[in-house]
Amino acid sequence: MTSQLVALCFDANDPLRLARFWTGVLGWEMTDDPRDGITLLPSDDTGFRIRCLPAREEKTGPNQMHFDLTSTSLEDQRQTVARSLELGARHIDIGQRPEEDHVVLADPEGNEFCVIGPDNNFLADCGFVGALACDGSREVGYFWSEALGWPLVWDQDEETAIRSPHGGPKITWGGPPVAPKTGKNRLHFDLAPPAHGDQRAEVDRLVSLGATRIDVGPREAGQVAMADPDGNEFCVLTPRQALRPGPRPAAGG
């Protein structure tokens, strides 16, 4: 049985502040889970949690992945941008052109995200969190498709995208050139076998697909630290129950 995507984890210098920001932007519920720490629970069909983990290191460069948030209209896009700014986001310049219809922002810890315009056909049937857009190779897109059991929904010009059969966001990889890795990623995935699965067997399966076991220093009990074929860190947790997707709210969060 394949792994479940349990959570997207943010390394944060101030986890509570970052969690409050994303709670306000996404409209998700924040909890302080005894096992997972400060955690945001989706109110829609996103299908995975957000965990904000304490970290001493400061952010030093662009993240390998970022959220693409969708809009139903120009006014809806404006409201999402305004709400984000009120909660502590700021505009940033990553080389986007004036004619492009997305707004690029950074959260209070500098993590980039985009608010996409209403005419984006690629994300048209996705929820408010339309995509996790990643810097990565075609091969890593194939790896994650096999690792999660999510079908490829795009495979063209070395760009790939996958999506859960249950809906929710797409995960996309932009293909070459892939920026060189310069240290531990600020964001990473937590995977877990199903409730009656076997962690060791799942780690072995992921290694057979091209992952490697790595040492990232102290980590939570029961976690196995790994890296995908592009060298991006992720963790395999002990078996647990799947997060059941909830109903999708009105667009815009």
N, C-alpha and C positions, 0 to 999 in steps of 0.2 A: 504494500500500500504506500502511496506517495505521501510526502510531507504536506502539512498544512502551513500556510502563511499565517502565523499567529499575530505578529506585530511588526510594525515599522518603528525602529528605535532611534531616537535622537540623543546624541551626547549633548549635554547641556551644562553650562556653568551655573545656571539658576533654573533647575528643572521645574519648580513650581510656577515661576513666571512664564516660562515657555509653554507649559501646559495650559495655563490660564489664557494665554494668547490664542492657542489653537482651539481651545474650547469655544472662545468667543467667535472665532472666524467660522468654524465648522458647525457649531451648534451641537457638539457631542457632549456626553456626560463625562465628568472627571471623577476618578476614584483613586484612593490610596490603597492599592491592593497589597495584602500581606506578602504575597509571593512575587508580584510583578512591579511593586512600587507605584509611582505616579503614572496612571494609565488613563487614556481617553477611550471610551467605548462608543462605537459608531451608532448613530441614530438612523442609519440608512442601510443600503446593501453593500457598503464598502467591504465588509467581510473580514477586516483585520483591525486590531487595536493600534493605538499610538502609545509608545512608552517613552517617557522622558527620564534619561539616566544621568546621574551626576558625573561630571567630568571636570578635571582641572585644566586640561589643555584648551587653549583658545583656538577658535577657527582661524585657519591660515590661508585658505584658498577656496575656489568654487567647489560646491558639493558635487558628488558623482550622480546624485539623483535629486529631483525636486518635484513638488506638486504642480500639476496643471489644474486649476479650478475653472469650472465652466460657467457660462452665463446664458440666460434665456433671452436677453435683450441688452441693448447698450445701457439702459438705465439700471438693469440688474448688475451689469459689470461695474458701473460707476458706484453702486451701493456697496458691492463687495470690496472694492478698492477703498472707499471711504471708511467702511467698518474696520478694515485691516489697519489703516493708518491711525484711526482713533485708538486701536488696541496696542499700538506700538510699532507697527511696520514702517518701512521707509522705501521710497523709490530708489532703484539702483540702475546703473547703466552697465549692461553686459555686451554692448555692441548692437543692440536691437535697432532696427531701422524705423524712422517715423511712420512709414506707411503700414507697418505691422500692427495687427489688431489686438495684440496682447499687451498687458501691463505687467512689468517685471518689478517685483517687490522683494524685500528681505524682512524676515521676522525679527524680533528683538535680539536674537543671537546671530543674525546675519545669514540665516539659511534662506536661500533663494526660493521663490515660488512665482508662478505666473497666473494671472487672471485672464482667461482666454475670452475673446469676443464671441458673440452669439452665432456667427456663421461658420463655425468650425465643424465640418461634416465628419471628420475622423472621430470626434468625441460626442457626436450628436446623440447617441443613445446611452451615454454614460451618465452617472449622477454628478453631483456637485464636485466631488473629487473625480475628475475625469481621467487623470492618468498620473502615474509616477513615471516621469520622464528621466531616463538614465543615459549617461555617457557609457557606451560599451559596444563591444564587437557583435557581429552576427552570431558567432559561436556561443557567446554568453547568453544570447537570447534563446538559442536552442537548448542550452543547458537548463535554464530556468523553466522552459516549457516542460522538459522531462522531469525536473526535480519536483515541480508542483502539480504535474498532470494537467496543466492549463494549455489549451490548444493555441497554436500560432494564429493570430488574426491579421497579421501583416508580415510579409517577408519579401522585400523589394529593395533593390539598390543597396544591399547590405544593411538596411534598416529592418528591425524586427519589432513585433509587439505580441504580447500574450494577454489573455483575459480568462478569468475564472469561468467555468461553465455556468456558475450561479449568477453571473453579472458582476457589477461593481467596476472599479477602475481598470484601465489597461495599464500594463507595464511595458514601456517602450525603451528601445536602445537605438541610438542614432547612428551607429556604425562608425567607420573611420572618417577622419583621424580621431583616435581615442586619446584623450589627454593622459600624460604619464601620471602614475600614482605617486603621491609625495607624502605618504604617511597614512595613518589609520583614517578611514572614512568617518565622517561625522554622523552619517545615517547608515543603519544596517538592518537586515531582516532577522527576525526570530522565526525559526521553523520548529515544528514539533510533529512527531508521529501521532496518528489517531489514538484515542483513549486506550485501546487494547493493542497498540503497536509496540515495536521494540526499537529503542533508541540506537543501540549498537548496530542492528541490522540496517537501520536507515542511514547511519553514518557510512557504513560500508557501501550501500547503494549509491550514495552521493559521490563517494570517492570513485566508484566505477564509472560515473558520468563525467568525471573530470575535476571534481572538487579536491581540495587538499585540507588536511588537518593543520592547524597553525597554533602558535603560542602567542597570545595577546596579553599575557600577564594575568593578574588576579581577575576572576570572573565569578559569577554566581554559581552556587552549588548545582551540580547536575547538568550544566551547560557544556557542550562541545563546540569549541571555536573552529570555524572552517573558513575557507576562501573559495570563491567561484573561479572559473578559468581565467577571468580577467584580474584576479587578485583581490576582489572585493570581499571584505569580511562578512560573515553571517554566523549565527549561532543555531545549533540544534538543541532543543530543550527536551525534557522528559515527556513521555506521552501525555496528552491531555484532550479534553473534549473540544470539538470544533465550535467555533463561534458561529452561531446561526445568523445569516443575514436578516436584518430587520426591514421593515417597509421603507420605501424611498419617500422622503418628504418632498415638499414643493421645491423646485429648483432654486438655487441660490442659497441653500443651507437652511 
